[in-house]
Amino acid sequence: MLRWALIFLVIALIAAVFGFGGIAAGAAGIAKILFFVFLVIAIIAALGGALRGRGPPV
């Protein structure tokens, strides 16, 4: 998921350089959403592992 967020971030930066404002804004928005979804899933996985006594996932 973090990989997709980075891919959309790169697409947004390239589109911004070439002047495609709408595409850049859309790709940046998708990258932001995917990044926050990744953070939530990572926190849930870490908490789930800690509650089971296994520690954070590696």
MOPAC internal coordinates of N, CA, C and O (Angstrom, degrees):
PM7 1SCF
backbone

  N    0.0000 0     0.00 0     0.00 0    0    0    0
  C    1.4485 1     0.00 0     0.00 0    1    0    0
  C    1.5338 1   109.82 1     0.00 0    2    1    0
  O    1.2310 1   120.82 1   138.34 1    3    2    1
  N    1.3200 1   116.05 1   -41.66 1    3    2    1
  C    1.4628 1   118.86 1   178.30 1    5    3    2
  C    1.5291 1   110.04 1   -63.76 1    6    5    3
  O    1.2310 1   120.67 1   146.27 1    7    6    5
  N    1.3243 1   116.32 1   -33.73 1    7    6    5
  C    1.4606 1   120.64 1   178.24 1    9    7    6
  C    1.5273 1   110.81 1   -61.96 1   10    9    7
  O    1.2310 1   120.23 1   136.67 1   11   10    9
  N    1.3402 1   117.16 1   -43.33 1   11   10    9
  C    1.4634 1   120.70 1   178.72 1   13   11   10
  C    1.5213 1   111.12 1   -65.13 1   14   13   11
  O    1.2310 1   120.35 1   141.90 1   15   14   13
  N    1.3327 1   116.94 1   -38.10 1   15   14   13
  C    1.4648 1   119.97 1   177.94 1   17   15   14
  C    1.5225 1   110.24 1   -61.73 1   18   17   15
  O    1.2310 1   120.40 1   137.57 1   19   18   17
  N    1.3256 1   116.85 1   -42.43 1   19   18   17
  C    1.4624 1   119.82 1   178.69 1   21   19   18
  C    1.5255 1   111.67 1   -67.24 1   22   21   19
  O    1.2310 1   120.17 1   142.58 1   23   22   21
  N    1.3225 1   117.29 1   -37.42 1   23   22   21
  C    1.4685 1   120.53 1   177.80 1   25   23   22
  C    1.5257 1   110.64 1   -62.28 1   26   25   23
  O    1.2310 1   120.25 1   134.78 1   27   26   25
  N    1.3407 1   117.13 1   -45.22 1   27   26   25
  C    1.4638 1   119.54 1   179.61 1   29   27   26
  C    1.5264 1   111.31 1   -68.46 1   30   29   27
  O    1.2310 1   120.08 1   149.28 1   31   30   29
  N    1.3292 1   117.44 1   -30.72 1   31   30   29
  C    1.4628 1   120.24 1   175.79 1   33   31   30
  C    1.5300 1   110.16 1   -64.45 1   34   33   31
  O    1.2310 1   120.29 1   136.35 1   35   34   33
  N    1.3198 1   117.05 1   -43.65 1   35   34   33
  C    1.4688 1   121.08 1   178.79 1   37   35   34
  C    1.5244 1   110.10 1   -64.43 1   38   37   35
  O    1.2310 1   120.06 1   138.05 1   39   38   37
  N    1.3211 1   117.49 1   -41.95 1   39   38   37
  C    1.4667 1   120.89 1   177.53 1   41   39   38
  C    1.5271 1   110.36 1   -60.59 1   42   41   39
  O    1.2310 1   120.59 1   138.07 1   43   42   41
  N    1.3348 1   116.48 1   -41.93 1   43   42   41
  C    1.4664 1   120.11 1   179.29 1   45   43   42
  C    1.5231 1   111.22 1   -64.05 1   46   45   43
  O    1.2310 1   120.20 1   138.99 1   47   46   45
  N    1.3267 1   117.22 1   -41.01 1   47   46   45
  C    1.4677 1   119.69 1   179.80 1   49   47   46
  C    1.5235 1   111.55 1   -66.74 1   50   49   47
  O    1.2310 1   120.40 1   138.16 1   51   50   49
  N    1.3218 1   116.84 1   -41.84 1   51   50   49
  C    1.4714 1   120.16 1   178.73 1   53   51   50
  C    1.5263 1   110.46 1   -65.32 1   54   53   51
  O    1.2310 1   120.09 1   137.41 1   55   54   53
  N    1.3230 1   117.43 1   -42.59 1   55   54   53
  C    1.4703 1   120.50 1   178.93 1   57   55   54
  C    1.5226 1   111.20 1   -64.27 1   58   57   55
  O    1.2310 1   120.52 1   143.33 1   59   58   57
  N    1.3350 1   116.61 1   -36.67 1   59   58   57
  C    1.4703 1   119.84 1   179.11 1   61   59   58
  C    1.5277 1   110.78 1   -66.90 1   62   61   59
  O    1.2310 1   120.25 1   142.09 1   63   62   61
  N    1.3219 1   117.14 1   -37.91 1   63   62   61
  C    1.4659 1   120.51 1   179.33 1   65   63   62
  C    1.5218 1   110.73 1   -63.32 1   66   65   63
  O    1.2310 1   120.38 1   140.88 1   67   66   65
  N    1.3232 1   116.88 1   -39.12 1   67   66   65
  C    1.4568 1   120.58 1  -178.60 1   69   67   66
  C    1.5258 1   113.44 1   -86.59 1   70   69   67
  O    1.2310 1   119.96 1   179.87 1   71   70   69
  N    1.3274 1   117.69 1    -0.13 1   71   70   69
  C    1.4551 1   120.70 1   173.84 1   73   71   70
  C    1.5165 1   115.60 1    88.95 1   74   73   71
  O    1.2310 1   119.31 1  -165.25 1   75   74   73
  N    1.3046 1   118.92 1    14.75 1   75   74   73
  C    1.4622 1   121.45 1   177.68 1   77   75   74
  C    1.5264 1   108.10 1   -89.98 1   78   77   75
  O    1.2310 1   120.50 1   -97.86 1   79   78   77
  N    1.3261 1   116.65 1    82.14 1   79   78   77
  C    1.4572 1   121.78 1  -174.29 1   81   79   78
  C    1.5169 1   114.79 1   -60.87 1   82   81   79
  O    1.2310 1   120.30 1   136.19 1   83   82   81
  N    1.3239 1   117.03 1   -43.81 1   83   82   81
  C    1.4600 1   120.12 1  -178.33 1   85   83   82
  C    1.5161 1   112.68 1   -66.24 1   86   85   83
  O    1.2310 1   121.13 1   137.77 1   87   86   85
  N    1.3274 1   115.45 1   -42.23 1   87   86   85
  C    1.4647 1   119.91 1   179.43 1   89   87   86
  C    1.5201 1   109.72 1   -67.26 1   90   89   87
  O    1.2310 1   120.13 1   139.50 1   91   90   89
  N    1.3276 1   117.36 1   -40.50 1   91   90   89
  C    1.4614 1   121.39 1  -179.32 1   93   91   90
  C    1.5245 1   110.26 1   -63.67 1   94   93   91
  O    1.2310 1   120.56 1   136.34 1   95   94   93
  N    1.3157 1   116.53 1   -43.66 1   95   94   93
  C    1.4672 1   119.99 1  -179.88 1   97   95   94
  C    1.5264 1   111.01 1   -65.36 1   98   97   95
  O    1.2310 1   120.25 1   139.80 1   99   98   97
  N    1.3147 1   117.12 1   -40.20 1   99   98   97
  C    1.4592 1   120.66 1   178.73 1  101   99   98
  C    1.5180 1   112.31 1   -65.17 1  102  101   99
  O    1.2310 1   120.40 1   134.69 1  103  102  101
  N    1.3258 1   116.84 1   -45.31 1  103  102  101
  C    1.4616 1   120.67 1   179.76 1  105  103  102
  C    1.5250 1   111.12 1   -66.42 1  106  105  103
  O    1.2310 1   120.28 1   142.02 1  107  106  105
  N    1.3158 1   117.07 1   -37.98 1  107  106  105
  C    1.4676 1   120.19 1   178.38 1  109  107  106
  C    1.5273 1   110.38 1   -66.34 1  110  109  107
  O    1.2310 1   120.46 1   141.03 1  111  110  109
  N    1.3204 1   116.72 1   -38.97 1  111  110  109
  C    1.4638 1   120.29 1   177.38 1  113  111  110
  C    1.5205 1   111.97 1   -63.44 1  114  113  111
  O    1.2310 1   120.45 1   137.03 1  115  114  113
  N    1.3217 1   116.75 1   -42.97 1  115  114  113
  C    1.4629 1   120.88 1   177.95 1  117  115  114
  C    1.5226 1   110.39 1   -64.23 1  118  117  115
  O    1.2310 1   120.27 1   137.98 1  119  118  117
  N    1.3318 1   117.09 1   -42.02 1  119  118  117
  C    1.4665 1   120.94 1   179.09 1  121  119  118
  C    1.5224 1   110.93 1   -61.12 1  122  121  119
  O    1.2310 1   120.48 1   138.94 1  123  122  121
  N    1.3246 1   116.69 1   -41.06 1  123  122  121
  C    1.4663 1   120.96 1   178.89 1  125  123  122
  C    1.5215 1   111.41 1   -63.30 1  126  125  123
  O    1.2310 1   120.74 1   133.92 1  127  126  125
  N    1.3163 1   116.20 1   -46.08 1  127  126  125
  C    1.4669 1   120.81 1  -179.03 1  129  127  126
  C    1.5251 1   110.20 1   -62.45 1  130  129  127
  O    1.2310 1   120.17 1   133.06 1  131  130  129
  N    1.3329 1   117.28 1   -46.94 1  131  130  129
  C    1.4577 1   120.52 1  -179.38 1  133  131  130
  C    1.5211 1   111.71 1   -63.33 1  134  133  131
  O    1.2310 1   120.03 1   142.75 1  135  134  133
  N    1.3317 1   117.55 1   -37.25 1  135  134  133
  C    1.4589 1   120.64 1   178.83 1  137  135  134
  C    1.5224 1   110.94 1   -63.95 1  138  137  135
  O    1.2310 1   119.91 1   135.53 1  139  138  137
  N    1.3310 1   117.77 1   -44.47 1  139  138  137
  C    1.4576 1   119.82 1  -179.49 1  141  139  138
  C    1.5275 1   112.00 1   -70.26 1  142  141  139
  O    1.2310 1   120.07 1   146.58 1  143  142  141
  N    1.3301 1   117.48 1   -33.42 1  143  142  141
  C    1.4703 1   119.89 1   174.60 1  145  143  142
  C    1.5214 1   109.28 1   -64.18 1  146  145  143
  O    1.2310 1   120.27 1   137.79 1  147  146  145
  N    1.3421 1   117.08 1   -42.21 1  147  146  145
  C    1.4568 1   120.89 1   176.96 1  149  147  146
  C    1.5239 1   110.86 1   -59.63 1  150  149  147
  O    1.2310 1   119.79 1   135.66 1  151  150  149
  N    1.3333 1   118.01 1   -44.34 1  151  150  149
  C    1.4637 1   120.89 1   179.86 1  153  151  150
  C    1.5229 1   111.63 1   -61.49 1  154  153  151
  O    1.2310 1   119.88 1   136.47 1  155  154  153
  N    1.3127 1   117.83 1   -43.53 1  155  154  153
  C    1.4606 1   121.46 1  -179.70 1  157  155  154
  C    1.5233 1   110.13 1   -63.25 1  158  157  155
  O    1.2310 1   120.00 1   134.80 1  159  158  157
  N    1.3240 1   117.61 1   -45.20 1  159  158  157
  C    1.4677 1   120.63 1   179.87 1  161  159  158
  C    1.5236 1   110.65 1   -64.76 1  162  161  159
  O    1.2310 1   119.75 1   140.44 1  163  162  161
  N    1.3270 1   118.09 1   -39.56 1  163  162  161
  C    1.4595 1   121.28 1   179.20 1  165  163  162
  C    1.5291 1   110.94 1   -64.68 1  166  165  163
  O    1.2310 1   119.99 1   138.79 1  167  166  165
  N    1.3263 1   117.62 1   -41.21 1  167  166  165
  C    1.4717 1   121.17 1   179.16 1  169  167  166
  C    1.5260 1   110.41 1   -66.48 1  170  169  167
  O    1.2310 1   120.48 1   137.48 1  171  170  169
  N    1.3282 1   116.68 1   -42.52 1  171  170  169
  C    1.4712 1   120.01 1   178.67 1  173  171  170
  C    1.5265 1   110.43 1   -63.15 1  174  173  171
  O    1.2310 1   120.00 1   138.51 1  175  174  173
  N    1.3253 1   117.60 1   -41.49 1  175  174  173
  C    1.4617 1   120.75 1   179.03 1  177  175  174
  C    1.5273 1   111.00 1   -65.21 1  178  177  175
  O    1.2310 1   120.08 1   139.13 1  179  178  177
  N    1.3291 1   117.45 1   -40.87 1  179  178  177
  C    1.4614 1   120.84 1   179.23 1  181  179  178
  C    1.5227 1   110.83 1   -65.75 1  182  181  179
  O    1.2310 1   120.14 1   136.92 1  183  182  181
  N    1.3198 1   117.34 1   -43.08 1  183  182  181
  C    1.4623 1   120.46 1   178.90 1  185  183  182
  C    1.5244 1   111.43 1   -66.58 1  186  185  183
  O    1.2310 1   120.55 1   140.00 1  187  186  185
  N    1.3170 1   116.55 1   -40.00 1  187  186  185
  C    1.4585 1   120.28 1   178.13 1  189  187  186
  C    1.5175 1   111.71 1   -62.96 1  190  189  187
  O    1.2310 1   120.45 1   137.92 1  191  190  189
  N    1.3221 1   116.75 1   -42.08 1  191  190  189
  C    1.4521 1   120.50 1   177.74 1  193  191  190
  C    1.5197 1   112.26 1   -67.34 1  194  193  191
  O    1.2310 1   120.61 1   141.41 1  195  194  193
  N    1.3298 1   116.44 1   -38.59 1  195  194  193
  C    1.4719 1   120.05 1  -179.70 1  197  195  194
  C    1.5296 1   110.26 1   -68.59 1  198  197  195
  O    1.2310 1   120.02 1   143.33 1  199  198  197
  N    1.3120 1   117.56 1   -36.67 1  199  198  197
  C    1.4660 1   119.69 1   179.81 1  201  199  198
  C    1.5317 1   111.43 1   -69.87 1  202  201  199
  O    1.2310 1   120.52 1   153.63 1  203  202  201
  N    1.3127 1   116.60 1   -26.37 1  203  202  201
  C    1.4603 1   120.72 1   177.18 1  205  203  202
  C    1.5338 1   111.74 1   -84.81 1  206  205  203
  O    1.2310 1   120.48 1   172.29 1  207  206  205
  N    1.3293 1   116.68 1    -7.71 1  207  206  205
  C    1.4479 1   120.95 1   177.91 1  209  207  206
  C    1.5150 1   114.09 1    85.91 1  210  209  207
  O    1.2310 1   120.05 1  -166.03 1  211  210  209
  N    1.3163 1   117.51 1    13.97 1  211  210  209
  C    1.4681 1   120.47 1  -178.99 1  213  211  210
  C    1.5127 1   112.18 1   -97.10 1  214  213  211
  O    1.2310 1   119.28 1   170.63 1  215  214  213
  N    1.3017 1   118.97 1    -9.37 1  215  214  213
  C    1.4518 1   121.16 1  -177.09 1  217  215  214
  C    1.5172 1   110.85 1    84.04 1  218  217  215
  O    1.2310 1   120.42 1    -0.50 1  219  218  217
  N    1.3356 1   116.79 1   179.50 1  219  218  217
  C    1.4684 1   119.94 1  -178.76 1  221  219  218
  C    1.5246 1   111.16 1   -69.55 1  222  221  219
  O    1.2310 1   120.54 1   -32.94 1  223  222  221
  N    1.3408 1   116.58 1   147.06 1  223  222  221
  C    1.4605 1   119.30 1   178.79 1  225  223  222
  C    1.5170 1   111.23 1   -68.35 1  226  225  223
  O    1.2310 1   121.01 1   -32.69 1  227  226  225
  N    1.2915 1   115.67 1   147.31 1  227  226  225
  C    1.4599 1   120.03 1  -178.84 1  229  227  226
  C    1.5004 1   109.95 1  -105.93 1  230  229  227
  O    1.2310 1   120.10 1   180.00 1  231  230  229

